[in-house]
Amino acid sequence: MTARAIEMRIKKLSALEEQKKELEKQIEAVKGQIQEEMGEAETLETPAFIIRWTTFITSRFDSKKFKADHEKLFNQYSKETSSRRFSYSAR
């Protein structure tokens, strides 16, 4: 593949990512409007939809605190992983 072909694909990718960001903003705006309309209600029914905005509680492991309190044990059970990251930038 030529450098020109790769550059064209990167330009297309960049344009699509910008469109994605704009769509995500619009999606969040519409969700916010619906949530504002719902107020404290967890469920709203229309003839076509049932909308749920529920509260839930999760429990997550605080690895930073655990490492600070028990570094030796943390290191004993930690493992390294490998992955590849795709990125690009304009010159």
N, CA and C atoms as an extended XYZ file, in Angstrom:
273
Properties=species:S:1:pos:R:3:atomname:S:1:resname:S:1:resid:I:1 pbc="F F F"
N         0.853       -1.178        0.000 N   MET     1
C         0.000        0.000        0.000 CA  MET     1
C         0.899        1.243        0.000 C   MET     1
N         0.515        2.213       -0.768 N   THR     2
C         1.331        3.424       -0.877 CA  THR     2
C         1.063        4.375        0.279 C   THR     2
N         1.997        5.281        0.482 N   ALA     3
C         1.837        6.285        1.541 CA  ALA     3
C         0.597        7.129        1.284 C   ALA     3
N         0.326        7.443        0.020 N   ARG     4
C        -0.852        8.247       -0.329 CA  ARG     4
C        -2.142        7.520        0.050 C   ARG     4
N        -2.201        6.220       -0.208 N   ALA     5
C        -3.392        5.434        0.129 CA  ALA     5
C        -3.596        5.387        1.644 C   ALA     5
N        -2.516        5.223        2.382 N   ILE     6
C        -2.613        5.200        3.849 CA  ILE     6
C        -3.083        6.567        4.353 C   ILE     6
N        -2.525        7.645        3.803 N   GLU     7
C        -2.949        8.981        4.217 CA  GLU     7
C        -4.431        9.210        3.948 C   GLU     7
N        -4.924        8.741        2.825 N   MET     8
C        -6.351        8.885        2.509 CA  MET     8
C        -7.203        8.136        3.526 C   MET     8
N        -6.771        6.952        3.921 N   ARG     9
C        -7.517        6.177        4.921 CA  ARG     9
C        -7.491        6.863        6.283 C   ARG     9
N        -6.349        7.427        6.646 N   ILE    10
C        -6.256        8.139        7.921 CA  ILE    10
C        -7.155        9.368        7.907 C   ILE    10
N        -7.194       10.094        6.800 N   LYS    11
C        -8.089       11.253        6.690 CA  LYS    11
C        -9.543       10.831        6.820 C   LYS    11
N        -9.904        9.714        6.185 N   LYS    12
C       -11.270        9.202        6.294 CA  LYS    12
C       -11.570        8.801        7.738 C   LYS    12
N       -10.617        8.105        8.376 N   LEU    13
C       -10.776        7.694        9.767 CA  LEU    13
C       -10.966        8.903       10.672 C   LEU    13
N       -10.162        9.926       10.462 N   SER    14
C       -10.260       11.140       11.265 CA  SER    14
C       -11.629       11.797       11.110 C   SER    14
N       -12.117       11.884        9.877 N   ALA    15
C       -13.436       12.475        9.634 CA  ALA    15
C       -14.532       11.656       10.306 C   ALA    15
N       -14.437       10.350       10.227 N   LEU    16
C       -15.439        9.481       10.869 CA  LEU    16
C       -15.404        9.621       12.388 C   LEU    16
N       -14.203        9.738       12.966 N   GLU    17
C       -14.100        9.912       14.415 CA  GLU    17
C       -14.708       11.239       14.851 C   GLU    17
N       -14.555       12.285       14.052 N   GLU    18
C       -15.177       13.576       14.363 CA  GLU    18
C       -16.698       13.458       14.315 C   GLU    18
N       -17.217       12.734       13.313 N   GLN    19
C       -18.655       12.506       13.224 CA  GLN    19
C       -19.150       11.735       14.442 C   GLN    19
N       -18.373       10.746       14.856 N   LYS    20
C       -18.729        9.938       16.022 CA  LYS    20
C       -18.816       10.809       17.276 C   LYS    20
N       -17.826       11.702       17.455 N   LYS    21
C       -17.841       12.597       18.620 CA  LYS    21
C       -19.082       13.474       18.615 C   LYS    21
N       -19.427       14.011       17.450 N   GLU    22
C       -20.603       14.871       17.342 CA  GLU    22
C       -21.881       14.082       17.630 C   GLU    22
N       -21.974       12.871       17.104 N   LEU    23
C       -23.145       12.034       17.373 CA  LEU    23
C       -23.246       11.685       18.856 C   LEU    23
N       -22.111       11.396       19.492 N   GLU    24
C       -22.123       11.083       20.921 CA  GLU    24
C       -22.607       12.274       21.738 C   GLU    24
N       -22.216       13.490       21.344 N   LYS    25
C       -22.700       14.691       22.024 CA  LYS    25
C       -24.206       14.819       21.874 C   LYS    25
N       -24.692       14.581       20.672 N   GLN    26
C       -26.132       14.668       20.425 CA  GLN    26
C       -26.893       13.604       21.220 C   GLN    26
N       -26.356       12.403       21.257 N   ILE    27
C       -26.989       11.313       22.016 CA  ILE    27
C       -27.079       11.683       23.489 C   ILE    27
N       -25.982       12.184       24.062 N   GLU    28
C       -25.984       12.561       25.472 CA  GLU    28
C       -26.949       13.708       25.742 C   GLU    28
N       -27.068       14.635       24.796 N   ALA    29
C       -28.000       15.758       24.965 CA  ALA    29
C       -29.437       15.260       25.008 C   ALA    29
N       -29.790       14.353       24.105 N   VAL    30
C       -31.159       13.823       24.078 CA  VAL    30
C       -31.430       12.988       25.329 C   VAL    30
N       -30.465       12.171       25.741 N   LYS    31
C       -30.619       11.405       26.980 CA  LYS    31
C       -30.851       12.350       28.159 C   LYS    31
N       -30.080       13.430       28.211 N   GLY    32
C       -30.225       14.399       29.296 CA  GLY    32
C       -31.612       15.023       29.315 C   GLY    32
N       -32.154       15.322       28.156 N   GLN    33
C       -33.502       15.890       28.074 CA  GLN    33
C       -34.537       14.901       28.607 C   GLN    33
N       -34.383       13.635       28.228 N   ILE    34
C       -35.317       12.605       28.701 CA  ILE    34
C       -35.184       12.442       30.208 C   ILE    34
N       -33.954       12.400       30.709 N   GLN    35
C       -33.733       12.239       32.143 CA  GLN    35
C       -34.278       13.428       32.914 C   GLN    35
N       -34.133       14.621       32.366 N   GLU    36
C       -34.685       15.808       33.011 CA  GLU    36
C       -36.204       15.704       33.090 C   GLU    36
N       -36.817       15.234       32.037 N   GLU    37
C       -38.273       15.055       32.006 CA  GLU    37
C       -38.714       14.002       33.019 C   GLU    37
N       -37.904       12.973       33.208 N   MET    38
C       -38.246       11.895       34.132 CA  MET    38
C       -38.107       12.331       35.585 C   MET    38
N       -37.221       13.280       35.860 N   GLY    39
C       -37.015       13.707       37.242 CA  GLY    39
C       -36.501       12.561       38.091 C   GLY    39
N       -37.201       12.288       39.189 N   GLU    40
C       -36.789       11.214       40.099 CA  GLU    40
C       -37.413        9.870       39.748 C   GLU    40
N       -38.296        9.843       38.758 N   ALA    41
C       -38.949        8.586       38.367 CA  ALA    41
C       -37.921        7.629       37.779 C   ALA    41
N       -38.061        6.356       38.098 N   GLU    42
C       -37.168        5.351       37.548 CA  GLU    42
C       -37.730        4.730       36.274 C   GLU    42
N       -39.040        4.863       36.048 N   THR    43
C       -39.671        4.277       34.876 CA  THR    43
C       -40.641        5.277       34.262 C   THR    43
N       -40.664        5.320       32.952 N   LEU    44
C       -41.600        6.155       32.217 CA  LEU    44
C       -42.121        5.316       31.058 C   LEU    44
N       -43.442        5.279       30.904 N   GLU    45
C       -44.028        4.485       29.832 CA  GLU    45
C       -44.718        5.392       28.829 C   GLU    45
N       -44.498        5.093       27.558 N   THR    46
C       -45.205        5.739       26.468 CA  THR    46
C       -45.898        4.629       25.685 C   THR    46
N       -46.733        4.958       24.730 N   PRO    47
C       -47.356        3.884       23.951 CA  PRO    47
C       -46.336        2.974       23.250 C   PRO    47
N       -45.184        3.514       22.888 N   ALA    48
C       -44.209        2.717       22.134 CA  ALA    48
C       -43.017        2.230       22.955 C   ALA    48
N       -42.769        2.858       24.116 N   PHE    49
C       -41.545        2.543       24.852 CA  PHE    49
C       -41.775        2.462       26.356 C   PHE    49
N       -40.912        1.695       26.988 N   ILE    50
C       -40.766        1.716       28.443 CA  ILE    50
C       -39.341        2.201       28.688 C   ILE    50
N       -39.216        3.352       29.351 N   ILE    51
C       -37.907        3.940       29.598 CA  ILE    51
C       -37.565        3.727       31.059 C   ILE    51
N       -36.367        3.212       31.315 N   ARG    52
C       -35.921        2.977       32.687 CA  ARG    52
C       -34.648        3.771       32.940 C   ARG    52
N       -34.630        4.419       34.081 N   TRP    53
C       -33.441        5.146       34.533 CA  TRP    53
C       -33.263        4.769       35.989 C   TRP    53
N       -32.602        3.647       36.190 N   THR    54
C       -32.544        3.047       37.512 CA  THR    54
C       -31.219        3.336       38.216 C   THR    54
N       -31.286        3.372       39.514 N   THR    55
C       -30.114        3.539       40.345 CA  THR    55
C       -29.628        2.152       40.755 C   THR    55
N       -28.327        1.938       40.680 N   PHE    56
C       -27.782        0.678       41.151 CA  PHE    56
C       -26.468        0.946       41.861 C   PHE    56
N       -26.098        0.045       42.721 N   ILE    57
C       -24.882        0.179       43.514 CA  ILE    57
C       -23.933       -0.943       43.112 C   ILE    57
N       -22.696       -0.586       42.890 N   THR    58
C       -21.689       -1.586       42.563 CA  THR    58
C       -20.591       -1.554       43.619 C   THR    58
N       -19.871       -2.635       43.686 N   SER    59
C       -18.733       -2.722       44.588 CA  SER    59
C       -17.515       -3.038       43.735 C   SER    59
N       -16.501       -2.204       43.817 N   ARG    60
C       -15.309       -2.397       43.006 CA  ARG    60
C       -14.078       -2.479       43.901 C   ARG    60
N       -13.147       -3.251       43.446 N   PHE    61
C       -11.909       -3.429       44.184 CA  PHE    61
C       -11.019       -2.211       43.976 C   PHE    61
N       -10.565       -1.608       45.057 N   ASP    62
C        -9.708       -0.426       44.991 CA  ASP    62
C        -8.250       -0.882       44.973 C   ASP    62
N        -7.744       -1.137       43.765 N   SER    63
C        -6.392       -1.684       43.646 CA  SER    63
C        -5.325       -0.682       44.068 C   SER    63
N        -5.557        0.613       43.876 N   LYS    64
C        -4.568        1.613       44.294 CA  LYS    64
C        -4.408        1.627       45.802 C   LYS    64
N        -5.511        1.581       46.520 N   LYS    65
C        -5.449        1.569       47.985 CA  LYS    65
C        -4.826        0.259       48.481 C   LYS    65
N        -5.237       -0.860       47.841 N   PHE    66
C        -4.682       -2.149       48.230 CA  PHE    66
C        -3.171       -2.161       48.026 C   PHE    66
N        -2.709       -1.611       46.890 N   LYS    67
C        -1.278       -1.570       46.617 CA  LYS    67
C        -0.558       -0.715       47.660 C   LYS    67
N        -1.169        0.412       48.032 N   ALA    68
C        -0.559        1.283       49.031 CA  ALA    68
C        -0.476        0.591       50.387 C   ALA    68
N        -1.495       -0.180       50.735 N   ASP    69
C        -1.545       -0.843       52.041 CA  ASP    69
C        -0.790       -2.168       52.069 C   ASP    69
N        -0.738       -2.876       50.938 N   HIS    70
C        -0.167       -4.231       50.885 CA  HIS    70
C         0.643       -4.413       49.598 C   HIS    70
N         1.672       -3.617       49.431 N   GLU    71
C         2.428       -3.626       48.176 CA  GLU    71
C         3.018       -4.990       47.844 C   GLU    71
N         3.560       -5.681       48.810 N   LYS    72
C         4.183       -6.981       48.561 CA  LYS    72
C         3.145       -7.991       48.065 C   LYS    72
N         2.009       -8.031       48.719 N   LEU    73
C         0.939       -8.944       48.312 CA  LEU    73
C         0.385       -8.546       46.942 C   LEU    73
N         0.245       -7.256       46.708 N   PHE    74
C        -0.227       -6.765       45.410 CA  PHE    74
C         0.702       -7.236       44.296 C   PHE    74
N         2.005       -7.069       44.504 N   ASN    75
C         2.978       -7.477       43.499 CA  ASN    75
C         2.976       -8.978       43.271 C   ASN    75
N         2.697       -9.736       44.304 N   GLN    76
C         2.661      -11.193       44.201 CA  GLN    76
C         1.549      -11.652       43.260 C   GLN    76
N         0.430      -10.931       43.243 N   TYR    77
C        -0.720      -11.338       42.439 CA  TYR    77
C        -0.911      -10.494       41.174 C   TYR    77
N         0.012       -9.608       40.896 N   SER    78
C        -0.074       -8.797       39.674 CA  SER    78
C         0.612       -9.522       38.529 C   SER    78
N         0.095       -9.301       37.323 N   LYS    79
C         0.752       -9.865       36.159 CA  LYS    79
C         0.734       -8.832       35.045 C   LYS    79
N         1.768       -8.879       34.226 N   GLU    80
C         1.871       -7.969       33.102 CA  GLU    80
C         1.154       -8.558       31.906 C   GLU    80
N         0.528       -7.686       31.127 N   THR    81
C        -0.091       -8.103       29.882 CA  THR    81
C         0.459       -7.246       28.761 C   THR    81
N         0.336       -7.740       27.577 N   SER    82
C         0.835       -7.025       26.416 CA  SER    82
C        -0.305       -6.766       25.448 C   SER    82
N        -0.334       -5.570       24.877 N   SER    83
C        -1.326       -5.246       23.861 CA  SER    83
C        -0.734       -4.207       22.928 C   SER    83
N        -1.426       -3.943       21.840 N   ARG    84
C        -0.961       -2.945       20.893 CA  ARG    84
C        -1.977       -1.815       20.831 C   ARG    84
N        -1.487       -0.603       20.772 N   ARG    85
C        -2.353        0.572       20.700 CA  ARG    85
C        -2.196        1.201       19.320 C   ARG    85
N        -3.328        1.506       18.675 N   PHE    86
C        -3.315        2.171       17.385 CA  PHE    86
C        -3.555        3.651       17.601 C   PHE    86
N        -2.688        4.490       17.053 N   SER    87
C        -2.869        5.928       17.151 CA  SER    87
C        -2.260        6.604       15.938 C   SER    87
N        -2.648        7.834       15.731 N   TYR    88
C        -2.069        8.610       14.644 CA  TYR    88
C        -2.135       10.083       15.019 C   TYR    88
N        -1.287       10.876       14.385 N   SER    89
C        -1.306       12.312       14.613 CA  SER    89
C        -0.826       13.016       13.356 C   SER    89
N        -1.258       14.233       13.177 N   ALA    90
C        -0.832       15.010       12.030 CA  ALA    90
C         0.553       15.577       12.287 C   ALA    90
N         1.302       15.776       11.247 N   ARG    91
C         2.643       16.377       11.381 CA  ARG    91
C         2.544       17.864       11.456 C   ARG    91
